Amino acid sequence: MESFFVCENCGNSNKKYIGIRNGIKYCRLCLEFSGKKVKYVKNNPINAKPLLNYELTNEQKEISLKVTTNFIKNKNTLIYAVCGAGKTELVYDVISYALKKGMQVGFTIPRREVVIELAHRIKSTFPKAKVICVYGGQTEILEGNIIVLTTHQLFRYPNFFDLLIFDEIDAFPYKGNELLKIMFKKSIRGNYVIMSATPSKEIIKEIKNSGQILTLFTRFHLYEIPEPKIYYGFLFTKIIITLYKTHKYIKNHKPVLIFAPTIGIATYLFETIKKFIKNGGLVHSKVKSNSSIINDFKKGKLNYLVTTSVLERGITIKGLQVIIFNADHDIYDKETLVQIAGRVGRKKEEPTGDIIFLITRITTAISASMIDIREKNEYLHSVYGTN
């Protein structure tokens, strides 16, 4: 009689994804999730209050307290906050509480670049804690007080995190990946906090059943989210507008992000722009030097970047201006457009800026994104008045 096999890693029992090697069955479905795993041990308690050189808004303080209260009561939390609200600051208090109790704390994000940036930020906020980074190619050190890791590395921590914070849960490559969802659930020993500016209906429903949804629809500096400006035209017109706007922004010492829906369009657009405007870069999933190009852009060594949606999240630059070329492309849903628009005006020193949609037609996604942004701004005015 054939023995029944269930994968310990992902729970798969489908024969279609079960192989045999040297007479031993193994799961082919989660083969990429292999490597050293960490056993749970309680950490030494650390009295580590977050070091901040700025004060949180009253709304931020209120939500931060509620997150900690939920955690103490063993409740999960969804922080539904607009882009630029200062979401990360909302979990510092609960992290401090967990460290004081010697708990295992994790902070997971789908993308490696954001993991690296976030780890540096958390290290400066909690200098007493051992903060480690875990992602593909960086797996030598797996244990610390605060573990910042990509979602692909969660498999290393089964039943491990007393507190797991998950930012950008609706982002690629986590979004729509059932295996990663399983790894997320299996890594939780205690409770989790999810943060998103564009949570799916599925996530909202799940949290309603198991915890509390906390909303923050104002940016920390209390300025509006810049509303998109729409320009109509076909290819030639859109290129002319892109060139004109990019040149104008650079002349005013403003960095520019130009989004394109596909690698092909992004490449064509960059090759065209660089004939007229120098000192730019191209970023997409097949460019091996993405990290160094993005760092050069952040440091001001490059004036503009042409990019696909790989930079729709996790980038905050003072004075940034954004153009979406072919914003009416099917690849851009409401959530993506809201996220891209949210790149603008994130810094207190320059809380305004332009977000431009270059289109030939209005799509449902464009209408929905503009309504969403307008509603968040109306909420800001209703609570704080006009800024």
C-alpha positions in Angstrom: 0.0 0.0 0.0 1.4 3.4 -1.0 2.3 5.6 2.0 0.6 9.0 2.2 2.9 12.0 2.0 2.3 15.5 3.3 5.0 18.1 2.9 6.1 19.5 6.3 7.1 22.8 4.6 4.0 23.8 2.7 1.3 21.1 3.5 1.2 19.8 -0.1 -0.2 16.3 -0.6 -0.9 16.4 -4.3 0.9 13.5 -6.0 1.4 15.7 -9.1 4.0 17.7 -7.1 5.7 14.8 -5.2 8.9 13.4 -6.4 11.2 10.5 -5.3 14.9 10.8 -4.9 17.0 7.9 -3.6 13.7 6.2 -2.5 12.7 9.2 -0.4 9.7 11.3 -1.3 10.0 15.1 -1.5 7.8 18.1 -2.5 8.5 19.7 -5.8 6.0 22.5 -5.2 8.2 24.2 -2.6 11.6 23.0 -3.7 13.0 26.6 -3.8 12.2 27.0 -0.1 15.1 24.8 1.1 17.9 25.7 3.5 18.7 26.1 7.2 15.8 26.6 9.5 15.8 28.3 12.9 14.4 26.8 16.1 12.5 29.1 18.5 14.3 30.3 21.6 13.3 33.2 23.8 15.5 36.2 23.6 17.0 38.1 26.5 14.8 41.1 27.3 15.9 44.5 26.1 14.7 47.8 27.3 14.8 49.6 24.0 12.7 52.6 23.4 12.6 53.9 19.8 15.0 56.9 19.2 13.2 59.5 17.1 14.2 63.0 16.3 10.7 64.0 15.5 7.3 63.8 17.2 4.4 61.6 16.0 1.1 63.2 15.2 -1.8 62.7 17.6 -3.4 60.2 15.1 -0.1 58.3 14.9 0.2 58.1 18.7 -3.4 56.9 19.0 -3.0 54.2 16.4 0.4 53.1 17.8 -1.1 52.6 21.2 -4.0 50.6 19.8 -1.6 48.3 17.9 0.3 47.5 21.1 -3.0 47.0 23.0 -4.2 44.6 20.3 -0.9 42.7 20.5 -1.1 42.4 24.3 -4.7 41.0 23.9 -3.5 38.5 21.2 -5.3 40.3 18.4 -4.0 40.7 14.9 -4.0 44.2 13.3 -4.3 45.7 9.8 -3.0 49.3 9.6 -4.8 50.7 6.5 -2.9 53.9 5.9 -2.3 56.2 2.9 1.1 56.3 1.2 3.3 58.7 3.2 1.3 58.3 6.4 4.4 57.2 8.4 3.3 53.5 8.7 6.6 52.2 10.0 6.5 54.6 13.0 3.2 53.1 14.0 4.8 49.8 15.0 7.8 51.1 16.9 5.9 51.0 20.2 4.8 47.4 19.8 8.3 46.4 18.8 9.6 48.0 21.9 7.1 46.1 24.0 8.0 42.8 22.4 11.8 43.4 22.9 11.2 44.1 26.6 9.5 40.7 26.9 12.3 38.9 25.1 10.0 38.0 22.2 11.1 37.1 18.7 10.3 40.0 16.4 10.2 39.9 12.6 9.6 42.5 10.0 8.9 41.1 6.5 8.5 42.8 3.1 8.3 41.2 -0.3 11.2 43.0 -2.0 14.9 42.8 -1.1 15.7 46.5 -1.8 13.1 47.6 0.8 14.4 45.1 3.3 17.9 46.5 3.1 16.7 50.1 3.5 14.3 49.3 6.3 17.0 47.4 8.3 19.2 50.4 8.3 16.3 52.5 9.5 15.3 50.2 12.3 19.0 49.8 13.4 19.1 53.6 14.0 15.8 53.6 15.8 16.6 50.6 18.1 20.4 50.8 18.5 20.4 48.5 21.6 18.8 45.7 19.5 20.6 43.3 17.2 18.9 43.9 13.9 19.7 41.5 11.1 18.9 41.3 7.4 17.8 38.1 5.7 17.2 37.8 1.9 18.5 35.7 -1.0 22.3 35.7 -0.8 22.3 37.0 2.7 21.5 34.1 5.0 24.7 33.5 7.0 23.2 35.2 10.2 19.7 34.1 10.9 19.1 35.1 14.5 18.8 38.5 16.2 16.4 40.6 18.2 14.7 42.1 15.2 14.8 40.1 11.9 14.1 42.0 8.8 13.5 39.6 5.9 11.9 39.1 2.5 8.8 37.0 2.4 10.7 34.3 0.5 12.9 33.7 3.7 10.0 33.1 6.1 10.2 29.4 5.5 13.4 29.4 7.7 11.3 30.4 10.7 8.5 27.9 11.3 6.3 28.7 14.4 8.9 31.4 15.3 7.7 35.0 15.4 5.9 36.2 18.5 5.4 39.4 16.6 5.5 39.5 12.8 5.0 42.8 11.0 4.2 42.6 7.3 4.5 45.7 5.2 3.4 45.8 1.5 1.4 42.6 1.8 -0.3 43.4 -1.5 3.0 43.7 -3.4 4.7 41.4 -5.9 6.0 38.7 -5.5 3.9 38.0 -2.5 0.6 39.0 -4.0 -1.2 36.0 -5.5 1.5 33.5 -4.4 -0.2 30.8 -2.3 3.1 29.2 -1.2 4.3 32.5 0.3 1.0 32.9 2.1 1.5 29.4 3.6 5.0 30.3 4.7 3.7 33.5 6.3 1.1 31.7 8.3 3.5 28.9 9.4 6.1 31.4 10.7 3.7 33.0 13.2 3.9 31.9 16.8 2.0 34.8 18.3 0.3 37.6 16.3 0.9 39.8 13.3 0.5 43.4 12.2 -0.2 44.0 8.5 0.4 47.4 6.9 -0.9 48.5 3.5 -2.1 51.6 1.6 -4.1 49.3 -0.8 -5.3 46.2 1.1 -7.3 43.7 -0.9 -10.9 42.8 0.0 -9.6 39.3 1.0 -7.2 40.8 3.6 -9.8 43.1 5.0 -12.2 40.2 5.4 -9.6 38.1 7.1 -8.7 40.8 9.6 -12.3 41.5 10.4 -12.6 37.9 11.5 -9.4 37.7 13.5 -8.5 41.2 14.7 -8.9 44.9 14.2 -8.6 47.3 11.2 -7.0 50.7 12.1 -7.1 53.5 9.5 -4.9 56.5 9.0 -5.9 58.5 5.9 -3.7 61.5 6.5 0.0 61.9 5.7 2.3 62.7 8.7 3.0 66.2 7.5 -0.8 66.9 7.0 -0.6 67.9 3.4 -2.7 66.4 0.6 -1.7 63.5 -1.5 -1.0 65.2 -4.9 -3.9 64.4 -7.3 -2.9 63.2 -10.8 -2.9 65.6 -13.7 -4.2 64.0 -16.9 -2.7 64.7 -20.4 -4.2 63.1 -23.5 -2.4 62.1 -26.6 -1.0 59.4 -28.9 2.7 58.2 -28.9 4.4 61.3 -30.4 2.4 63.7 -28.2 3.1 61.7 -25.0 6.8 61.6 -25.8 6.9 65.4 -26.4 5.1 66.0 -23.1 7.5 63.6 -21.3 10.5 65.4 -22.7 9.1 68.8 -21.9 8.1 68.0 -18.3 11.3 66.1 -17.5 13.5 68.9 -18.8 11.4 71.4 -16.8 11.6 69.4 -13.5 15.4 68.8 -13.8 15.9 72.5 -14.5 14.1 73.2 -11.2 16.4 70.6 -9.5 13.7 68.0 -9.1 14.3 64.3 -9.5 11.9 62.5 -11.9 10.5 59.0 -12.0 9.0 58.0 -15.4 7.0 54.8 -15.2 6.3 52.6 -18.2 4.0 49.6 -18.3 6.4 47.1 -19.9 10.1 46.5 -20.2 9.9 47.0 -24.0 8.2 50.4 -23.6 10.5 51.4 -20.8 13.6 50.6 -22.9 12.2 52.4 -26.0 11.3 55.4 -23.8 14.7 55.6 -22.1 16.6 55.3 -25.5 14.5 58.2 -26.8 14.8 60.4 -23.8 18.5 60.0 -23.3 19.1 61.4 -26.8 17.8 64.8 -25.5 18.3 64.6 -21.7 21.5 63.2 -20.3 22.2 61.7 -16.8 19.3 59.3 -16.6 18.9 55.6 -15.9 16.8 52.6 -16.7 15.4 50.2 -14.1 13.4 47.0 -14.6 13.5 43.4 -13.4 16.1 42.2 -16.0 18.6 45.0 -15.2 21.3 43.3 -13.0 22.6 46.6 -11.6 19.2 47.9 -10.3 20.4 48.5 -6.8 23.3 50.6 -7.7 21.3 52.6 -10.3 18.6 53.3 -7.7 21.2 54.3 -5.1 22.8 56.7 -7.6 19.3 58.2 -8.2 18.7 58.6 -4.5 22.0 60.3 -4.0 21.3 62.8 -6.8 23.9 61.4 -9.2 21.1 60.7 -11.7 18.4 63.2 -12.6 15.8 60.8 -13.8 14.9 57.1 -14.0 12.7 55.3 -16.5 11.2 52.3 -14.7 8.6 49.6 -14.7 6.4 49.0 -11.7 9.4 47.6 -9.7 9.6 51.1 -8.2 6.0 51.6 -7.4 6.7 51.2 -3.7 9.4 51.7 -1.2 11.1 54.8 -2.6 11.1 58.2 -0.8 13.0 61.1 -2.3 12.7 64.7 -1.5 11.1 66.7 -4.3 10.3 63.7 -6.5 8.1 64.3 -9.6 6.3 61.3 -11.3 5.2 60.7 -14.9 3.2 57.5 -15.8 3.6 56.9 -19.5 0.6 55.0 -20.9 -1.2 55.1 -17.5 -4.2 53.6 -19.3 -2.4 50.3 -19.9 -4.2 47.2 -18.6 -1.2 46.4 -16.2 -2.1 49.5 -14.1 -4.9 48.6 -11.7 -6.3 51.1 -9.2 -3.9 49.9 -6.4 -0.8 50.3 -8.6 -1.8 53.8 -9.7 -2.5 54.8 -6.0 0.9 53.4 -5.0 2.8 55.2 -7.7 1.0 58.5 -7.0 2.0 58.0 -3.4 5.7 58.4 -4.3 5.1 62.2 -4.6 5.2 64.6 -1.7 6.4 62.2 1.0 9.0 64.5 2.6 8.0 67.2 5.1 10.5 69.6 3.5 8.7 69.2 0.1 5.2 67.8 0.7 3.9 68.7 -2.8 4.7 67.7 -6.4 3.4 66.5 -9.7 1.9 63.1 -10.6 1.1 63.0 -14.4 -1.0 60.4 -16.2 -0.2 60.3 -19.9 -3.1 58.5 -21.6 -5.3 58.1 -24.7 -8.4 57.1 -22.7 -9.8 57.1 -19.2 -9.9 53.6 -17.7 -11.9 52.2 -14.7 -8.6 52.0 -12.8 -7.7 55.6 -13.4 -11.2 56.8 -12.3 -11.1 54.6 -9.2 -7.5 55.8 -8.2 -8.5 59.4 -8.6 -11.6 58.9 -6.5 -9.6 57.1 -3.8 -7.0 59.9 -3.6 -9.7 62.6 -3.6 -11.6 60.9 -0.8 -8.4 60.7 1.4 -7.8 64.4 0.8 -11.4 65.2 1.7 -11.0 63.3 4.9 -7.8 65.4 5.7 -9.8 68.6 5.2 -12.7 67.4 7.3 -10.4 66.6 10.2 -7.6 69.3 10.0 -8.9 71.9 7.6 -7.1 73.0 4.4 -3.3 72.9 4.1 
